[in-house]
């Protein structure tokens, strides 16, 4: 199966990190990198109950996905939480 686009809700990632469930986020990053390797894209969005989602970011290369992960790790360090592997 070839996935061309993966939409990820930003709140789900931030909630997982806040709960210390880094393994969930690590699996998301692993999947995201595989998708962009195959030419797909990753869309980070803010979802609303009664309105259309806002697109916060779109990544289409491994470098972009790694940079996003690094930004999240910078925040993890500031909040004195474990980094994402």
Secondary structure, 3 states (H helix, E strand, C coil): CCCCEEEEEHHHHHHHHHCCCHHHHHHHHHHHHHHHHCCCEEEEEECCCCCCCEEEEEECCHHHHHHHHHHHHHHHHHCCCCCCC
